[in-house]
Amino acid sequence: GENVEQHPSTLSVQEGDSAVIKCTYSDSASNYFPWYKQELGKGPQLIIDIRSNVGEKKDQRIAVTLNKTAKHFSLHITETQPEDSAVYFCAASKANFGNEKLTFGTGTRLTIIP
Amino acid sequence: EPEVTQTPSHQVTQMGQEVILRCVPISNHLYFYWYRQILGQKVEFLVSFYNNEISEKSEIFDDQFSVERPDGSNFTLKIRSTKLEDSAMYFCASTLAGDEQYFGPGTRLTVT
């Protein structure tokens, strides 16, 4: 089955700087790659996603890139703010008519230092 | 904005007891999921459900687990005889017909 690796496990960044989190996946049939933000005591919140027919997607300060050949994708957060502090999970699935499970990475605890 | 809701937020039960975790998915969504997250670990898939039947289940989802959509709004996860290792956060998720899964706030299950 699919295996998703995520690095780093912890990341501390000065406020205003950029943060990058990287994931690799094993199943070349995976075609959908969402990123979730999880704050303490809450459920994962979908923040951005990318599909395999696209190399990059941006939404304000957040961007995701995908390299299908290398089977890796990354989350980029620019101009970080204290409210960006959370645990971030990448995931992969073979999304097909909505009934495909997500396989999650191990998470990155991002701390923004004021 | 529509959201997935879950009850209770925290459930404490004794080993061997049955528990039912409840979820109300987003109203027009068609596909439903349960995931769990053991403290400090990653989120793991348990089961997916569509058209009143299980689409896929993981090896974690053994005979002690069952899911049901008893009416048009609720989606439940039952654990028949809880074990200590069932202690975790359980998340319900739903999606309309594609890939964007929206998660509820979770139920923390503590088995003593």
Interface residues (C-beta under 8 A of the other chain):
Chain A: Y32 P34 Y36 G41 K42 G43 P44 Q45 L46 D49 R51 F89 A91 S93 A95 F97 G98 N99 E100 K101 L102 T103 F104 G105 T106 G107
Chain B: V4 Q6 L30 Y31 Y33 Y35 Q41 K42 V43 E44 F45 S48 Y50 S55 E56 S58 F91 T95 L96 A97 G98 D99 E100 Q101 Y102 F103 G104 P105 G106
